[in-house]
Amino acid sequence: METFSEINDMYVERFAFIEMLSREFVAMTGCGVYVYLNPLDVDQLFNNYQNLRMPIRAFARQCIKNVAG
């Protein structure tokens, strides 16, 4: 069973991921992430990111190339 701290950490990590993804989308395309992706897509990207364990910024840039490129 997950503790409150573990659940809180997961939300903090998810928020940081979405924030960085959004920043990178704006920086590279001029538009926010939700212009290109729906919330379910962003959630799936977060799950993929957790499995790959690469830096958020590198993952975000790769996503942008795949989606908006």
Secondary structure, 3 states (H helix, E strand, C coil): CCCHHHHHHHHHHHHHHHHHHHHHHHHHHCCCHHHHCCHHHHHHHHHHHHHHCCCHHHHHHHHHHHHHC
